[in-house]
């Protein structure tokens, strides 16, 4: 994901708020281009005035808020910039662009609490953003903050969609990762029972009982003795365990992303006997479609040829029934939804990410290529992956928070 942010040395053409490569309706093109022109030429007050005019006509105009915040920042009015970002986030709480810009501004004024809060929320949605943050000179001031260093420069752990708090970072030992046991186990949905007499503990979940001991290279899984390559250790009054050994023996998959320094822990895909036809008959009326194209204005900064189709569940029971499909049927259903809603994206869209979403959390995600007809790996986030769900308003060259949009349209219907 590429964020538009407060880097004063960056060319105005690069930091255009959210319109790079986008398509405009003729009626709005002149005013939005004028807003760009004013800011690129340094006419920041005039840009703010025009943005205010657009906001007065449409109080949900995300693009105008972003431009206003940037222009105010660029002429040194940090108060207006901050207040504008706060207003934008009140209307779209998980807006990635606004969160990044808010963190940049907070770093400049040394408000490190706001920096960490904004960046943590951002990384909860997209862990790949940490590479951009690490390279951004606006955050150099934060490199002495222990929490920020742990969050950005140490390996990250994500369990079933939940990014673990970085206050107790993992330990790397012999090219293996040891992690604090309690947050990992809690995110898995397991429980830990401690035996202080011999410093042993049991991890219990779904009929599995894994017994380990601090300092011991021997473990027991349901009574069967196993060798452990790295023994659990005690550091700073916390118990650290080898993450792959524990996760895999409790029935989870572990993927290591070297590029992001991320250990991603997934539960096995749930499966059942429900057919796709039964699922569609029972639930399609309970699912709304929100399609986003990188060719139009959106907050994710997609490439022009990429899109997102969000299948927004109106009832959590829909997820329970989806879980009851076989793995192959889950992929087939998401592929079918990508094909049936092609017209909602754009003609030039080559790749789409299909998400099954409930209350700002993604539970299933799969990429689909319109060019090759191939499906990517189906990913299941048992805890839900925090997601900014928006409604793209192509005719108005804008977007807004999906749930606010739905509420407004329900009231007016």
C-alpha positions as CSV (number, residue, x, y, z in Angstrom):
1,X,0.0,0.0,0.0
2,X,1.3,3.5,-0.9
3,X,0.3,6.3,1.4
4,X,0.2,10.0,0.6
5,X,2.0,11.7,3.4
6,X,3.6,14.8,4.8
7,X,7.1,14.9,3.3
8,X,7.9,18.5,2.5
9,X,10.7,17.6,0.0
10,X,8.4,15.4,-2.1
11,X,7.2,16.8,-5.4
12,X,3.5,17.9,-5.4
13,X,2.8,15.6,-8.2
14,X,3.8,12.6,-6.0
15,X,1.8,13.7,-2.9
16,X,-1.5,14.4,-4.6
17,X,-3.9,13.5,-2.0
18,X,-5.7,10.6,-3.6
19,X,-6.3,11.3,-7.2
20,X,-3.2,10.0,-9.0
21,X,-4.4,8.2,-12.2
22,X,-8.0,8.5,-11.2
23,X,-11.0,9.1,-13.5
24,X,-13.0,12.3,-13.0
25,X,-16.6,13.2,-13.9
26,X,-16.6,16.3,-16.1
27,X,-18.7,18.3,-13.7
28,X,-16.1,18.0,-10.9
29,X,-12.8,17.8,-12.8
30,X,-12.2,21.5,-12.9
31,X,-12.7,22.1,-9.2
32,X,-10.5,19.2,-8.1
33,X,-7.8,20.1,-10.6
34,X,-8.0,23.6,-9.3
35,X,-7.4,22.3,-5.8
36,X,-4.3,20.5,-7.0
37,X,-3.0,23.5,-8.9
38,X,-3.4,25.8,-6.0
39,X,-1.5,23.5,-3.6
40,X,1.2,22.6,-6.2
41,X,1.8,26.3,-6.8
42,X,2.0,27.1,-3.1
43,X,-1.3,28.8,-2.9
44,X,-2.2,26.9,0.3
45,X,-4.7,29.3,1.8
46,X,-6.7,29.3,-1.5
47,X,-6.5,25.6,-1.6
48,X,-7.9,25.4,2.0
49,X,-10.7,27.8,1.0
50,X,-11.7,25.7,-2.0
51,X,-11.5,22.5,0.1
52,X,-13.8,24.1,2.7
53,X,-16.3,25.0,-0.1
54,X,-16.3,21.4,-1.3
55,X,-16.8,20.1,2.3
56,X,-19.6,22.6,2.9
57,X,-21.4,21.0,-0.1
58,X,-20.5,17.5,0.9
59,X,-19.4,17.0,4.6
60,X,-18.2,13.5,3.7
61,X,-15.8,14.6,0.9
62,X,-12.7,12.5,1.9
63,X,-10.6,14.0,-0.9
64,X,-11.2,17.6,0.2
65,X,-10.3,16.7,3.8
66,X,-7.0,15.2,2.7
67,X,-6.1,18.2,0.5
68,X,-7.1,20.6,3.2
69,X,-5.0,18.8,5.8
70,X,-2.0,18.7,3.4
71,X,-2.3,22.4,2.4
72,X,-2.6,23.6,6.0
73,X,0.4,21.6,7.0
74,X,2.4,23.0,4.1
75,X,1.8,26.6,5.2
76,X,2.5,25.8,8.8
77,X,-1.0,25.8,10.3
78,X,-0.6,22.5,12.2
79,X,-3.7,23.1,14.3
80,X,-6.0,23.3,11.2
81,X,-4.2,20.3,9.7
82,X,-4.6,18.2,12.8
83,X,-8.2,19.2,13.3
84,X,-9.0,18.4,9.7
85,X,-7.5,14.9,10.0
86,X,-9.4,14.3,13.2
87,X,-12.6,15.3,11.4
88,X,-11.8,13.0,8.5
89,X,-11.1,10.1,10.9
90,X,-14.4,10.7,12.7
91,X,-16.1,10.1,9.3
92,X,-13.9,7.2,8.3
93,X,-12.1,5.9,11.5
94,X,-9.7,3.5,9.7
95,X,-8.7,5.7,6.8
96,X,-5.1,4.7,6.1
97,X,-4.1,8.0,4.4
98,X,-5.5,10.1,7.3
99,X,-3.9,7.8,9.9
100,X,-0.5,8.0,8.2
101,X,-0.7,11.8,7.8
102,X,-1.8,12.2,11.4
103,X,1.2,10.1,12.6
104,X,3.5,12.2,10.4
105,X,2.2,15.5,11.8
106,X,2.3,14.1,15.4
107,X,5.9,13.1,14.9
108,X,6.9,16.6,13.7
109,X,5.3,18.2,16.8
110,X,6.7,15.4,19.0
111,X,3.4,14.0,20.2
112,X,4.7,10.4,20.4
113,X,1.6,9.0,22.0
114,X,-0.4,10.0,19.0
115,X,2.3,8.6,16.7
116,X,2.3,5.2,18.3
117,X,-1.5,5.0,18.5
118,X,-1.9,5.9,14.8
119,X,0.8,3.7,13.5
120,X,-0.3,0.7,15.6
121,X,-3.8,1.0,14.1
122,X,-2.4,1.3,10.6
123,X,-0.2,-1.8,11.0
124,X,-3.2,-3.7,12.4
125,X,-4.7,-3.3,9.0
126,X,-1.6,-3.5,6.8
127,X,1.6,-4.7,8.4
128,X,3.5,-4.0,5.1
129,X,3.2,-0.2,5.9
130,X,6.0,-0.5,8.4
131,X,8.6,-0.6,5.7
132,X,7.4,2.7,4.4
133,X,7.4,4.2,7.9
134,X,10.9,2.9,8.6
135,X,12.2,4.8,5.5
136,X,10.2,8.0,6.1
137,X,12.4,10.8,7.5
138,X,9.4,12.3,9.2
139,X,9.6,9.5,11.8
140,X,13.3,9.8,12.6
141,X,12.3,11.6,15.8
142,X,10.6,8.4,16.9
143,X,13.6,6.1,16.6
144,X,14.5,6.6,20.2
145,X,11.1,5.6,21.4
146,X,11.3,2.0,22.6
147,X,7.7,1.1,21.6
148,X,8.1,2.5,18.1
149,X,11.5,0.6,17.7
150,X,9.8,-2.6,18.8
151,X,6.9,-2.0,16.4
152,X,9.0,-1.2,13.4
153,X,12.4,-2.8,13.6
154,X,11.7,-6.1,15.4
155,X,9.8,-9.1,13.9
156,X,6.0,-8.8,14.0
157,X,3.7,-11.6,15.1
158,X,0.1,-11.9,13.7
159,X,-2.2,-14.6,15.0
160,X,-5.4,-15.3,13.1
161,X,-5.5,-11.6,12.0
162,X,-4.5,-10.1,15.3
163,X,-1.2,-8.2,15.3
164,X,0.3,-8.7,18.7
165,X,1.3,-5.8,20.9
166,X,5.0,-5.1,20.4
167,X,5.8,-4.1,24.0
168,X,7.4,-7.5,24.5
169,X,9.2,-8.2,21.2
170,X,10.2,-11.7,20.0
171,X,13.7,-13.0,20.6
172,X,15.7,-14.4,17.6
173,X,18.0,-17.3,18.5
174,X,19.8,-19.6,16.2
175,X,17.6,-18.3,13.3
176,X,14.5,-19.2,15.2
177,X,11.9,-17.0,16.8
178,X,10.9,-17.2,20.5
179,X,7.7,-15.3,21.4
180,X,6.0,-14.3,24.7
181,X,3.6,-17.2,25.4
182,X,0.6,-15.5,26.9
183,X,-0.4,-13.1,24.1
184,X,0.2,-15.7,21.4
185,X,-1.8,-18.4,23.2
186,X,-4.7,-16.0,24.0
187,X,-4.9,-14.9,20.3
188,X,-5.0,-18.6,19.3
189,X,-7.9,-19.1,21.7
190,X,-6.0,-21.6,23.8
191,X,-5.4,-21.6,27.6
192,X,-2.2,-22.0,29.6
193,X,-1.9,-23.9,32.9
194,X,1.2,-23.3,35.0
195,X,3.0,-25.6,37.4
196,X,5.3,-23.4,39.5
197,X,6.8,-26.4,41.2
198,X,8.9,-27.4,38.2
199,X,8.5,-24.3,35.9
200,X,6.4,-26.3,33.5
201,X,3.2,-25.2,31.7
202,X,0.5,-26.8,29.6
203,X,-1.0,-25.3,26.4
204,X,-4.5,-26.7,26.0
205,X,-6.9,-26.4,23.0
206,X,-9.3,-28.6,21.1
207,X,-8.3,-31.8,22.8
208,X,-4.5,-31.1,22.5
209,X,-2.4,-30.8,25.6
210,X,1.2,-29.6,25.0
211,X,3.4,-29.7,28.1
212,X,6.7,-27.8,28.1
213,X,9.2,-26.7,30.7
214,X,11.5,-23.7,30.9
215,X,15.0,-24.7,30.0
216,X,14.0,-28.2,28.7
217,X,14.4,-29.5,25.2
218,X,11.7,-32.1,25.8
219,X,7.9,-31.6,25.5
220,X,4.9,-33.9,25.6
221,X,1.9,-33.7,23.3
222,X,-1.0,-35.7,24.7
223,X,1.5,-37.8,26.5
224,X,3.8,-38.4,23.6
225,X,7.4,-37.2,24.2
226,X,8.9,-34.8,21.6
227,X,12.2,-33.1,21.1
228,X,12.2,-29.3,21.1
229,X,15.0,-27.6,19.1
230,X,14.8,-24.4,21.3
231,X,13.8,-24.7,24.9
232,X,11.5,-22.2,26.5
233,X,13.3,-19.4,28.3
234,X,12.4,-16.8,31.0
235,X,13.3,-13.2,30.1
236,X,12.2,-10.1,32.0
237,X,9.7,-12.2,34.0
238,X,8.1,-13.4,30.7
239,X,8.1,-17.0,29.3
240,X,9.2,-17.2,25.7
241,X,8.5,-20.2,23.5
242,X,9.5,-21.3,20.0
243,X,6.6,-20.0,18.0
244,X,6.6,-22.5,15.1
245,X,6.9,-25.5,17.4
246,X,4.0,-24.4,19.6
247,X,1.7,-23.2,16.8
248,X,2.1,-26.2,14.5
249,X,1.6,-28.7,17.3
250,X,-1.6,-26.9,18.3
251,X,-2.8,-27.3,14.7
252,X,-1.9,-23.9,13.2
253,X,0.1,-23.0,10.1
254,X,3.0,-20.6,10.3
255,X,4.3,-18.5,7.4
256,X,7.4,-16.4,7.7
257,X,7.6,-13.3,5.5
258,X,11.3,-12.4,5.3
259,X,10.5,-9.1,3.5
260,X,8.2,-7.9,6.3
261,X,9.9,-9.8,9.2
262,X,6.4,-11.2,10.0
263,X,5.5,-14.5,11.5
264,X,1.9,-15.1,10.3
265,X,0.0,-17.7,12.2
266,X,-3.2,-19.1,10.7
267,X,-5.7,-21.6,12.0
268,X,-6.7,-24.5,9.7
269,X,-9.6,-23.7,7.4
270,X,-12.9,-24.8,8.9
271,X,-14.9,-27.1,6.7
272,X,-18.4,-28.7,6.5
273,X,-21.0,-30.2,4.2
274,X,-23.0,-27.2,3.1
275,X,-23.2,-26.8,-0.6
276,X,-22.5,-23.5,-2.5
277,X,-26.0,-23.5,-3.8
278,X,-27.5,-23.8,-0.3
279,X,-25.2,-21.0,1.0
280,X,-26.2,-18.7,-1.8
281,X,-29.9,-19.4,-1.3
282,X,-29.6,-18.8,2.4
283,X,-27.2,-15.8,2.5
284,X,-26.8,-13.8,-0.7
285,X,-29.6,-11.5,0.4
286,X,-27.7,-10.8,3.6
287,X,-24.5,-9.8,1.8
288,X,-23.9,-6.3,0.3
289,X,-21.2,-5.8,-2.4
290,X,-18.8,-2.9,-2.0
291,X,-16.4,-2.8,-5.0
292,X,-13.4,-0.5,-5.2
293,X,-11.3,0.1,-8.3
294,X,-7.8,1.6,-8.3
295,X,-8.8,3.6,-11.4
296,X,-11.0,5.8,-9.2
297,X,-10.5,7.7,-6.0
298,X,-10.0,5.4,-3.0
299,X,-8.1,5.3,0.3
300,X,-6.0,2.2,-0.3
301,X,-3.8,3.7,-3.1
302,X,-4.3,0.7,-5.4
303,X,-2.5,0.4,-8.7
304,X,-4.9,1.3,-11.6
305,X,-5.3,-2.3,-12.7
306,X,-6.2,-3.6,-9.2
307,X,-9.5,-3.7,-7.3
308,X,-11.2,-4.9,-4.2
309,X,-14.5,-6.6,-3.8
310,X,-15.8,-6.6,-0.3
311,X,-18.6,-8.9,0.6
312,X,-20.1,-7.2,3.6
313,X,-22.1,-9.5,5.8
314,X,-25.1,-8.0,7.5
315,X,-25.3,-10.9,10.0
316,X,-22.5,-12.8,11.7
317,X,-24.5,-16.0,11.1
318,X,-23.5,-15.7,7.4
319,X,-19.9,-16.4,8.5
320,X,-21.0,-19.5,10.4
321,X,-22.6,-20.9,7.3
322,X,-19.6,-19.9,5.1
323,X,-17.3,-21.8,7.6
324,X,-19.5,-24.8,6.8
325,X,-18.4,-24.9,3.1
326,X,-15.5,-27.1,2.0
327,X,-12.2,-25.3,1.3
328,X,-12.7,-25.7,-2.5
329,X,-16.2,-24.4,-2.3
330,X,-15.1,-21.4,-0.4
331,X,-12.6,-20.5,-3.1
332,X,-15.2,-21.2,-5.8
333,X,-17.7,-18.9,-4.2
334,X,-15.3,-16.0,-3.9
335,X,-14.1,-16.6,-7.5
336,X,-17.8,-16.5,-8.6
337,X,-18.4,-13.3,-6.8
338,X,-15.4,-11.7,-8.5
339,X,-16.7,-12.8,-11.9
340,X,-20.3,-11.7,-11.2
341,X,-19.3,-8.3,-10.0
342,X,-16.7,-7.4,-12.7
343,X,-18.8,-4.5,-13.9
344,X,-18.6,-2.9,-10.5
345,X,-14.8,-2.6,-10.7
346,X,-13.6,-1.3,-14.1
347,X,-12.8,-2.6,-17.6
348,X,-9.1,-2.5,-17.1
349,X,-9.0,-4.3,-13.7
350,X,-6.7,-7.3,-14.0
351,X,-6.4,-8.4,-10.4
352,X,-9.0,-8.3,-7.6
353,X,-8.9,-9.1,-3.9
354,X,-12.2,-10.6,-2.6
355,X,-12.9,-10.2,1.1
356,X,-15.6,-11.5,3.3
357,X,-16.2,-8.8,5.8
358,X,-18.2,-8.1,9.0
359,X,-18.0,-5.0,11.1
360,X,-14.7,-3.7,9.8
361,X,-13.0,-7.0,9.9
362,X,-12.0,-9.4,7.1
363,X,-12.4,-13.1,7.9
364,X,-11.6,-14.5,4.5
365,X,-9.5,-13.1,1.7
366,X,-8.5,-14.4,-1.7
367,X,-6.8,-12.8,-4.8
368,X,-8.2,-13.6,-8.2
369,X,-6.7,-12.8,-11.6
370,X,-9.1,-11.9,-14.4
371,X,-6.3,-12.4,-16.9
372,X,-5.2,-15.9,-16.0
373,X,-8.4,-17.1,-14.2
374,X,-6.3,-18.3,-11.3
375,X,-7.2,-18.0,-7.6
376,X,-4.6,-17.0,-5.0
377,X,-4.3,-18.6,-1.6
378,X,-7.5,-18.5,0.4
379,X,-6.6,-17.0,3.8
380,X,-8.8,-17.3,6.9
381,X,-8.5,-14.8,9.7
382,X,-10.3,-16.4,12.6
383,X,-10.1,-13.3,14.8
384,X,-10.7,-11.0,11.9
385,X,-8.2,-8.7,10.2
386,X,-9.0,-5.0,10.8
387,X,-10.3,-3.5,7.6
388,X,-11.3,0.0,6.3
389,X,-14.6,-0.7,4.6
390,X,-15.6,2.1,2.2
391,X,-18.2,2.8,-0.5
392,X,-16.5,4.1,-3.6
393,X,-18.7,6.8,-5.2
394,X,-17.4,6.7,-8.8
395,X,-19.9,9.2,-10.2
396,X,-18.9,11.7,-7.5
397,X,-15.2,11.0,-7.7
398,X,-15.1,10.2,-4.0
399,X,-15.6,7.5,-1.4
400,X,-16.9,7.4,2.1
401,X,-17.1,5.0,5.1
402,X,-19.3,2.1,4.0
403,X,-21.3,2.0,7.3
404,X,-22.0,5.7,7.3
405,X,-23.0,5.5,3.6
406,X,-25.4,2.6,4.4
407,X,-26.9,4.4,7.4
408,X,-27.6,7.6,5.3
409,X,-29.1,5.6,2.5
410,X,-31.3,3.6,4.9
411,X,-32.6,6.9,6.4
412,X,-33.4,8.3,3.0
413,X,-35.1,5.3,1.6
